[in-house]
Amino acid sequence: MDRTFRVRGVPLNWDVRRLQSFLTEQDDAAGPTVQSLAEEFYGRSYTATISYCNIPGPLQTAEPGRPMQISLLTKSNELTRQQILVVDDGFHGITTLYSPPQDDHKIDIIAISGLGGHAFGSFKQRGGKHMWLRDALPFDMTVKEGGRPIARVMVYGYESEVAQSDSIQSLADLGTALHSSLPPLANTTTLKPIIFIAHSLGGLMVKQAIIYLSTSKSEDDQNLARAICGLVFFGVPHYGLDVSSLIHMAGDGPNRVLIESLGRAGSRTLDLLHQEFQKALENLNDVEIFCFFETMLSPTAVRDKTGTWQMKGPPAVLVTKQSATHYHTGDQGLGRICAINRTHSEMVKFGPEDPEYDRALPQIKGLAQRALKAHRSQSLNSNATRVGHWVVPFGRNKDFVGREEILSRIVGIVPPGVEDDDCQRIAIEGLGGVGKTQIALEIAFRIKALYPHCSVFWVPAVDAAHFENAILKIGQQLKVKGIDDDKADVRSLVQIALSESHEEWLLIVDNADDVGLLSGNAALRDHLPFSCKGSILFTTRNHEAVRKLGVRLSHVIHVSGMNKMEATDLFRRNLDIKQIRDPQVTAELLESLAYLPLAIKQASAYMDQTGITMTRYLKLCRSNDETFLKLLGKEFEDHRRYKDTQNPVATTWLISFRQISRDNPLAVQKLQIMSILAKDVPKDLLWTGEDDLEAEEAIELGDKSTDGKIMANLLVNVAESNQKLGKFKKAEILYRQALELQTRFLGKEHPSVLCIMDGVAGALFSLGFTMNNLALTLGRQGKLEQAEKMQRQTVELHQKVLKAEHPNTLQSMNDLGYMLQEGGKYKEAEILFEETLRLRMGVHGSSHPKTLDTMGSLAVSLHAQGKFDEAAKLQRKTLGLRAKVLGTGHPHTLDSMNGVAHTLLSQGELDKAETMYWETLELRTKALGIGHPHTLETMDGLALTLHAQKKYEQARILHELTVDLRTENFGPEHPDTLKSMHNLKLALERIEE
């Protein structure tokens, strides 16, 4: 194994050549090679990393933690500190791997390894010499492509052994130690922005250190806290990790308490850390968090015959995606998380020209560039001498959570001076209630903190009166001459004052929704100031307003609902902890509220005021549209909204709809149709007519429009996407809505649209296609009776219109066979599959993928009836043909591999079955993902095989993982989930015996 050593205490007047020469003189046979030489942050000496061809004896025999020391000769009459080179391979404390010249140094990066890791080795290529933090990252961190490096890169090491550890450190102790190592960074002429890169446990230590920094009264700590601009987390277990094998490694060692505190089972330590960290983030300037998660199973720890612990145990997901992406989940967080297709330990071991490194680099580099842009006008060690004006009607929202990606993007483009030759205009656009005003308010406070000299002005454009009053206050604050005259043209005076100002300013125009107000005779847009020293930020729910205000497309920030984690955090801040005990109910209610901040605030305010439980509130929401609308229409107090405007989310949406009705009547018809796409949205919110008759007439008009047919087809596409992702419940809802819509448009047997396939009625094809997919979706949810009934109707419809040999008729027959299989009707399924196979061979041929699908399904039916030899023969034939036609990695080929493994298990050939299952699991995980239903099917089969081999502990681990993933994907009541729970119970009973 290639070991890397650290050499500390290298004199500042030495270079690489001199150090190399000196080390060679000490032991020529060792063959030392200096790989890096960097000035330490305390400025007293250099630190080098070196390797040896032959490791010197003193280093080979040295006890752990006992470095080799080499004294350097000094003049006897000099009263100076003795110079000693210290050589070790522990890398404890902070080690600088690269330091750019002082004039180029712009940013600091500190990397921390995880549990059982090594400060240097954890980030080093497995089996190679490449260490990306030293050999690649510094040279990729440049202001311009091919420019000079700007980042000082450091690693932090600590005692992290799992087996035979003597450490009694807790997570708090580890965080304290890291915190204590940071102050020297503050004792520099100019403190640089800091980015932490952390793997596994290292990320939890960073969070703990940040908590200490944020609450410290020390000036150095406060400066350090302000300097932190980004956290890059690799597999950090915010929700805990699988510690089952690690606990066995620790045994009764003093570090067992630490390891147990990192487990998944509701760790109080991690819950408290999360709460305190959230508070700490509020006190920091603008910290971006980026989370990487693993997508490959990791080997677990087992003890070999010699008593040595080896990572060769049954593979498992050590840190789940949910745990690793704790701060950025859901649709809104897609840009802040990223998969690394490696195991837990390998996810930070990048090699040269590594595609996974290429995936991580842009995130780290982009974070640094945004940090430099945000910090360039501010000295972190001193306050600006001049403070700008502040005319904002609200205080800071202490309950503001999430939206970090949006905030970071805006902070990067909104400060005055970002564009030297223009007054930039930025717009936050989104539906009423998504939190546009609160985002703008948070931006105002962040700009104030980052650029104290920049004036911030706030103007509500709710109506002309609000706009006029706000402009008057700005003029009075600026002491504009003549502003208080009765006949003064307030708008023009303030416009001129800001346009001619030599100071930087940010003008926030909130609720710029009314196109008539913006561009009418007394157009507000004509009174907006222009200065290269200024910026204007709009919030609007109207895209037409964005266009009329002249905002560039690249400067339009679209905002929708929060992601799940952000929404949950917002709920927690507004309710008593007792009211949100059930995470399942919380998740369902947030989904019902579409993750909209205003709806969440309103719901939590109502529950807090009335004392109603969340379960009861959710039941009321689901009871009927009218009750839901009443709940959404309840007034509530919010001192961060304008006093004379209405707060309820229903009112907010109604205002949006009325504006659309006035400005774009054609859009109303589209919205009428789109309302069918989501029955959970009360249609009252999309209708403003006087009576039900008028409403029905409008909906009927919408139903006849071409746009409605387009919407129906779009709905089917969305349903397909959800089905492919395994979101079967959502797919069912969408397919039902599409079926209803298409039947209304086309009639149950309307043959008006030809050309989809062989001149057959395209409309009926589309209708049958939707019924078919709805039936499949019902089947995958375990609703077998409904699925079978729907599928029989589908077959009859296809046979009537498309005839028996049509490919879609054959597909519906094949899918009915699948339903029969799932319902235990194996003989009937066998007969149907044989008929389908005969027809498909005649239509497609024996090697066509569709023919092979039926062949594989027939084999499953034979197997289920105990006809193992027939099933095995057919499975192997199908596997051979699929591998030849589709390739070995194709999902359908993997289906056949799984079938062969299943048959081998049933025939009692356990070793062969295990081998086939492992191979299939690896390929399916790579092709489909760990949570895909087919991957879980293989995992379940492998666990049963291990159980049959009496490998109960390995079986338990796989059963637990299968239960977790099936519960997450299908729900706790799904038949497959219940089957996995039963299998887990059997494995646990065997272990207890």
Long-range contacts (C-beta under 8 A, 24 or more apart in sequence): 2-51, 2-128, 2-129, 3-51, 3-52, 3-55, 3-89, 4-35, 4-49, 4-50, 4-51, 4-89, 4-120, 4-121, 4-124, 4-131, 5-49, 5-50, 5-51, 5-52, 5-59, 5-87, 5-88, 5-89, 6-47, 6-48, 6-49, 6-50, 6-87, 6-88, 6-89, 6-90, 6-91, 6-95, 6-120, 7-47, 7-48, 7-49, 7-50, 7-85, 7-86, 7-87, 8-40, 8-45, 8-47, 8-85, 8-86, 8-88, 9-45, 9-83, 9-84, 9-85, 9-86, 10-37, 10-45, 10-46, 10-47, 10-48, 10-85, 11-45, 11-46, 11-72, 11-83, 12-39, 12-44, 12-45, 12-46, 14-46, 16-48, 19-46, 19-48, 23-50, 26-56, 26-70, 27-56, 29-54, 30-54, 30-55, 30-56, 35-129, 35-134, 36-97, 36-98, 36-134, 38-96, 38-97, 38-98, 38-99, 38-152, 39-96, 39-99, 40-94, 40-96, 41-94, 41-96, 41-152, 41-154, 41-184, 41-185, 41-188, 42-184, 47-95, 47-96, 49-97, 49-120, 49-131, 49-134, 50-87, 51-129, 59-87, 59-89, 64-90, 65-90, 89-120, 90-119, 90-157, 91-118, 91-119, 91-120, 91-155, 91-157, 92-119, 92-157, 92-158, 92-159, 93-156, 93-157, 93-181, 94-154, 94-155, 94-156, 94-181, 95-119, 95-120, 95-154, 95-155, 95-156, 95-157, 96-152, 96-153, 96-154, 97-131, 97-133, 97-134, 97-138, 97-153, 97-154, 97-155, 98-134, 98-138, 98-149, 98-151, 98-152, 98-153, 99-152, 100-138, 100-148, 100-149, 100-150, 100-151, 100-152, 101-148, 104-148, 104-149, 104-150, 105-150, 105-151, 105-152, 105-192, 106-143, 106-150, 106-151, 106-192, 106-193, 106-372, 107-141, 107-150, 107-151, 107-152, 107-192, 107-193, 107-194, 107-195, 107-368, 107-371, 107-372, 108-151, 108-152, 108-154, 108-185, 108-192, 108-193, 108-194, 108-195, 108-227, 109-133, 109-137, 109-141, 109-151, 109-152, 109-153, 109-154, 109-194, 109-195, 109-196, 109-197, 109-364, 109-368, 110-154, 110-155, 110-156, 110-194, 110-195, 110-196, 110-197, 111-153, 111-154, 111-155, 111-156, 111-196, 111-197, 111-198, 111-199, 111-202, 112-155, 112-156, 112-158, 112-178, 112-196, 112-197, 112-198, 112-199, 112-202, 112-203, 112-205, 112-206, 113-155, 113-157, 113-160, 113-199, 113-200, 113-202, 113-348, 114-160, 114-198, 114-199, 114-200, 114-201, 114-202, 114-203, 114-235, 114-345, 115-160, 115-162, 115-200, 115-201, 115-246, 115-259, 115-262, 116-160, 116-161, 116-162, 116-246, 117-160, 117-199, 117-200, 117-201, 117-202, 117-345, 118-157, 118-160, 119-155, 119-156, 119-157, 119-158, 120-155, 120-157, 122-199, 122-345, 122-348, 122-349, 123-155, 123-199, 123-348, 123-349, 123-350, 124-349, 125-349, 125-350, 125-351, 125-352, 126-346, 126-349, 126-351, 128-351, 130-350, 130-351, 130-352, 132-350, 132-351, 132-354, 132-357, 133-197, 135-352, 136-350, 136-352, 136-357, 137-361, 137-364, 140-361, 140-365, 141-364, 141-365, 141-368, 143-369, 143-372, 150-368, 150-372, 151-368, 152-192, 156-181, 156-202, 158-205, 160-201, 161-255, 162-246, 162-249, 162-250, 162-255, 162-259, 162-301, 162-309, 163-249, 163-250, 163-251, 163-253, 163-309, 164-253, 165-250, 165-253, 165-254, 165-255, 166-253, 166-254, 167-254, 167-255, 167-258, 168-254, 168-255, 169-255, 169-258, 170-257, 170-258, 170-261, 171-201, 171-204, 171-205, 171-208, 171-258, 171-261, 171-262, 171-269, 171-273, 172-208, 174-201, 174-205, 174-208, 175-204, 175-205, 175-206, 175-207, 175-208, 175-209, 175-211, 175-212, 176-208, 176-209, 176-212, 178-205, 178-206, 178-208, 178-209, 179-208, 179-209, 179-212, 179-213, 179-221, 182-209, 182-213, 182-224, 183-218, 183-220, 183-221, 183-224, 185-224, 185-227, 186-220, 186-221, 186-223, 186-224, 186-227, 187-220, 190-379, 190-380, 190-381, 191-223, 191-224, 191-227, 191-380, 191-381, 192-227, 193-227, 193-228, 193-229, 193-230, 193-368, 193-371, 193-372, 193-375, 193-380, 194-224, 194-227, 194-228, 194-229, 194-230, 195-229, 195-230, 195-231, 195-232, 195-364, 195-367, 195-368, 195-371, 196-228, 196-230, 196-231, 196-232, 197-232, 197-234, 197-364, 198-231, 198-232, 198-233, 198-234, 198-236, 199-234, 199-235, 199-236, 199-347, 199-348, 200-234, 200-235, 200-236, 200-237, 200-241, 200-319, 200-344, 201-237, 201-262, 202-236, 203-231, 203-233, 203-234, 203-236, 203-237, 203-238, 204-236, 204-237, 204-238, 204-262, 204-270, 204-273, 206-231, 207-273, 207-277, 207-280, 208-273, 210-277, 210-280, 210-281, 210-284, 211-273, 211-276, 211-277, 211-279, 211-280, 213-280, 214-279, 214-280, 214-281, 214-283, 214-284, 215-280, 223-380, 223-381, 225-283, 225-284, 226-284, 226-285, 226-380, 227-380, 228-284, 228-287, 229-285, 229-286, 229-287, 229-288, 229-367, 229-370, 229-371, 229-374, 229-375, 230-287, 230-288, 230-289, 230-290, 230-364, 230-367, 230-368, 230-371, 231-287, 231-288, 231-289, 231-290, 232-290, 232-292, 232-360, 232-363, 232-364, 232-367, 233-289, 233-290, 233-291, 233-292, 233-324, 234-292, 234-340, 234-347, 234-348, 235-292, 235-293, 235-294, 235-318, 235-319, 235-324, 235-340, 235-344, 235-347, 235-348, 236-291, 236-319, 236-324, 236-326, 237-262, 237-270, 237-318, 237-319, 237-323, 237-324, 238-270, 238-274, 238-323, 238-324, 238-326, 238-327, 239-264, 239-270, 239-320, 239-322, 239-323, 239-326, 240-264, 240-265, 240-267, 240-270, 240-323, 241-318, 241-319, 241-323, 242-300, 242-316, 242-317, 242-318, 242-319, 244-300, 244-957, 245-300, 245-301, 245-302, 245-313, 245-316, 246-301, 248-301, 248-303, 249-301, 249-309, 264-323, 274-326, 278-401, 278-569, 282-398, 285-374, 285-446, 285-449, 285-450, 286-374, 286-407, 286-408, 286-411, 286-446, 286-449, 286-450, 287-404, 288-336, 288-367, 288-370, 288-371, 288-404, 288-405, 288-408, 289-327, 289-328, 289-336, 289-404, 290-328, 290-336, 290-337, 290-338, 290-363, 290-364, 290-367, 291-324, 291-325, 291-326, 291-327, 291-328, 291-336, 291-337, 291-338, 292-324, 292-337, 292-338, 292-339, 292-340, 292-347, 292-360, 293-319, 293-320, 293-321, 293-324, 293-325, 293-337, 293-338, 293-339, 293-340, 294-318, 294-319, 294-324, 294-339, 294-340, 294-342, 294-343, 294-344, 294-347, 295-339, 295-340, 295-341, 295-342, 295-925, 295-929, 295-930, 296-341, 296-342, 296-343, 296-346, 296-925, 296-926, 297-343, 297-921, 297-925, 297-930, 298-343, 298-344, 298-345, 299-343, 300-957, 311-345, 313-954, 314-946, 314-953, 314-954, 314-957, 314-958, 316-957, 316-958, 316-961, 317-930, 317-961, 318-343, 318-344, 319-344, 320-964, 322-968, 326-565, 327-404, 327-565, 328-404, 328-405, 328-563, 328-565, 329-563, 329-564, 329-565, 330-562, 330-563, 330-564, 330-565, 330-566, 330-595, 331-560, 331-563, 332-402, 332-403, 332-405, 332-560, 332-561, 332-562, 332-563, 332-566, 332-595, 333-405, 333-563, 333-565, 333-566, 335-405, 336-404, 336-405, 338-363, 341-926, 370-408, 370-411, 370-412, 373-412, 373-415, 373-418, 374-411, 374-412, 374-415, 374-450, 375-450, 377-415, 377-417, 377-450, 377-451, 378-450, 378-451, 378-452, 383-452, 384-451, 384-452, 384-453, 386-452, 386-453, 387-452, 387-453, 388-448, 388-451, 388-452, 388-453, 388-454, 388-455, 388-456, 388-503, 388-504, 388-505, 389-455, 389-456, 389-457, 389-474, 389-477, 389-478, 389-505, 390-448, 390-455, 390-456, 391-455, 391-456, 391-457, 391-458, 391-470, 391-473, 391-474, 391-477, 392-441, 392-444, 392-456, 392-457, 392-458, 392-508, 393-458, 393-460, 393-470, 393-642, 394-441, 394-458, 394-639, 394-640, 395-640, 396-441, 396-442, 396-445, 397-438, 397-441, 397-442, 397-640, 399-570, 399-573, 399-574, 400-438, 400-441, 400-442, 401-562, 401-566, 401-569, 401-570, 401-573, 402-562, 402-563, 402-565, 402-566, 402-569, 402-570, 403-435, 403-439, 403-442, 403-559, 403-562, 403-566, 406-439, 406-557, 406-559, 407-439, 407-442, 407-443, 407-446, 409-557, 410-439, 410-443, 410-537, 410-557, 411-443, 411-446, 411-447, 411-450, 413-555, 414-443, 414-447, 414-506, 414-535, 414-537, 415-447, 415-450, 415-451, 415-454, 415-504, 415-506, 415-535, 416-451, 416-454, 416-504, 416-505, 416-506, 416-532, 416-533, 416-534, 416-535, 417-504, 417-532, 417-533, 418-535, 419-532, 420-532, 421-532, 422-532, 423-529, 423-530, 423-531, 423-532, 423-534, 423-535, 423-536, 424-535, 424-536, 424-555, 425-535, 425-536, 425-537, 425-538, 425-549, 425-550, 425-551, 425-552, 425-555, 426-535, 426-536, 426-537, 426-538, 426-551, 426-555, 426-556, 426-557, 427-512, 427-537, 427-538, 427-539, 427-540, 427-546, 427-549, 427-551, 427-555, 427-556, 427-557, 428-537, 428-538, 428-539, 428-540, 428-557, 428-559, 429-539, 429-540, 429-541, 429-542, 429-543, 429-546, 429-556, 429-557, 429-558, 429-559, 430-541, 430-558, 430-559, 430-560, 431-541, 431-560, 431-596, 431-653, 431-656, 432-541, 432-598, 432-649, 432-652, 432-653, 432-655, 432-656, 433-596, 433-597, 433-598, 433-599, 433-649, 433-652, 433-653, 434-559, 434-560, 434-561, 434-596, 434-597, 434-598, 435-559, 435-562, 435-596, 435-597, 435-598, 436-510, 436-539, 436-540, 436-541, 436-559, 437-510, 437-511, 437-539, 437-640, 437-641, 438-597, 438-640, 439-539, 439-559, 440-508, 440-510, 440-537, 440-539, 441-640, 443-508, 443-537, 444-506, 444-508, 447-506, 451-504, 453-503, 453-504, 454-503, 454-504, 454-505, 454-506, 455-503, 455-504, 455-505, 455-506, 456-505, 456-506, 456-508, 457-505, 457-506, 457-507, 457-508, 458-508, 458-510, 459-507, 459-508, 459-509, 459-510, 460-510, 460-511, 460-642, 461-509, 461-510, 461-511, 461-512, 461-513, 461-514, 461-517, 461-518, 461-524, 462-510, 462-511, 462-642, 462-645, 463-514, 463-517, 464-517, 464-522, 464-524, 466-642, 467-517, 467-524, 471-527, 474-498, 491-524, 491-527, 492-527, 494-527, 494-529, 495-527, 495-528, 495-529, 496-529, 497-529, 498-529, 498-531, 498-534, 499-529, 499-530, 499-531, 499-534, 500-531, 501-531, 501-533, 501-534, 502-533, 503-533, 504-533, 504-534, 505-531, 505-533, 505-534, 505-535, 506-534, 506-535, 506-536, 506-537, 507-534, 507-535, 507-536, 507-537, 508-536, 508-537, 508-538, 508-539, 509-536, 509-537, 509-538, 509-539, 510-538, 510-539, 511-539, 511-540, 512-538, 512-539, 512-540, 512-542, 512-545, 512-549, 513-540, 513-541, 513-542, 513-545, 513-655, 513-656, 513-659, 514-542, 514-545, 514-659, 515-542, 515-544, 515-545, 515-548, 515-659, 515-663, 518-545, 518-548, 518-549, 519-548, 525-549, 525-550, 541-656, 541-659, 542-659, 542-663, 544-663, 544-664, 561-594, 561-595, 561-596, 561-597, 562-595, 562-596, 562-597, 562-600, 563-595, 564-590, 564-595, 566-595, 567-593, 567-595, 567-597, 567-600, 570-597, 570-600, 570-601, 570-604, 571-600, 571-604, 574-600, 574-601, 574-604, 574-605, 574-608, 575-604, 575-607, 575-608, 575-614, 576-608, 579-607, 579-608, 579-613, 579-614, 580-614, 582-614, 582-615, 585-614, 585-615, 585-618, 586-614, 588-618, 589-614, 589-617, 589-618, 589-621, 592-618, 592-621, 592-622, 592-680, 593-621, 596-649, 598-647, 598-649, 598-652, 599-632, 599-649, 601-636, 601-638, 602-632, 602-634, 602-636, 602-647, 602-648, 602-649, 603-631, 605-636, 605-637, 605-638, 606-631, 606-634, 606-636, 609-636, 625-682, 625-683, 625-684, 626-682, 626-684, 628-682, 629-682, 629-684, 629-685, 632-682, 632-685, 650-685, 653-685, 654-685, 654-688, 657-685, 657-686, 657-688, 658-688, 661-688, 668-698, 669-698, 669-701, 669-702, 669-705, 669-707, 670-702, 670-705, 670-707, 670-711, 672-698, 672-699, 672-701, 672-702, 673-702, 673-703, 673-705, 673-707, 673-708, 673-711, 673-741, 674-711, 676-711, 676-737, 676-740, 676-741, 677-711, 677-715, 677-734, 677-737, 679-733, 679-737, 703-744, 703-745, 708-741, 708-745, 709-745, 711-741, 712-738, 712-741, 712-742, 712-745, 713-766, 715-741, 716-766, 716-769, 716-770, 716-773, 719-770, 719-773, 719-777, 720-773, 723-773, 723-776, 723-777, 723-780, 726-931, 726-932, 726-933, 726-969, 728-777, 728-780, 728-781, 728-970, 729-781, 729-971, 731-773, 731-777, 732-774, 732-777, 732-778, 732-781, 732-783, 735-770, 735-773, 735-774, 735-777, 736-774, 738-770, 739-767, 739-770, 739-771, 739-774, 742-766, 742-767, 742-770, 743-767, 749-800, 749-801, 751-801, 757-806, 757-807, 757-808, 758-806, 760-801, 760-802, 760-806, 761-801, 764-797, 764-801, 764-802, 765-802, 765-808, 767-797, 768-794, 768-797, 768-798, 768-801, 768-802, 768-808, 768-812, 769-808, 771-797, 772-808, 772-811, 772-812, 772-815, 775-815, 775-819, 776-815, 776-818, 779-818, 779-819, 779-822, 780-933, 781-970, 781-974, 782-970, 782-973, 782-974, 782-975, 782-976, 784-819, 784-822, 784-823, 785-823, 787-819, 787-822, 788-816, 788-819, 788-820, 788-823, 791-815, 791-816, 791-819, 792-816, 804-839, 805-839, 805-842, 805-843, 807-843, 807-844, 807-850, 810-836, 810-839, 810-840, 810-843, 810-850, 810-854, 811-850, 813-839, 814-850, 814-853, 814-854, 814-857, 817-854, 817-857, 817-861, 818-857, 821-857, 821-860, 821-861, 821-864, 826-861, 826-864, 826-865, 827-861, 827-865, 829-857, 829-861, 830-858, 830-861, 830-862, 830-865, 833-857, 833-858, 833-861, 834-858, 846-881, 847-881, 847-884, 847-885, 849-882, 849-885, 849-886, 849-892, 852-878, 852-881, 852-882, 852-885, 852-892, 852-896, 853-892, 855-881, 856-882, 856-892, 856-895, 856-896, 856-899, 859-899, 859-903, 860-899, 863-899, 863-902, 863-903, 863-906, 868-903, 868-906, 868-907, 871-899, 871-903, 872-900, 872-903, 872-904, 872-907, 875-899, 875-900, 875-903, 876-900, 888-923, 889-923, 889-926, 889-927, 891-924, 891-927, 891-928, 891-934, 894-920, 894-923, 894-924, 894-927, 894-934, 895-934, 897-923, 898-924, 898-934, 898-937, 898-938, 898-941, 901-938, 901-941, 901-942, 901-945, 902-941, 905-941, 905-944, 905-945, 905-948, 910-945, 910-948, 910-949, 911-949, 913-941, 913-945, 914-942, 914-945, 914-946, 914-949, 917-941, 917-942, 917-945, 918-942, 930-965, 931-965, 931-968, 931-969, 933-969, 933-970, 933-976, 936-962, 936-965, 936-966, 936-969, 936-976, 939-965, 940-976, 940-979, 940-980, 940-983, 943-983, 943-987, 944-983, 947-983, 947-986, 947-987, 947-990, 950-990, 952-987, 952-990, 952-991, 953-991, 955-987, 956-984, 956-987, 956-988, 956-991, 959-983, 959-984, 959-987, 960-984
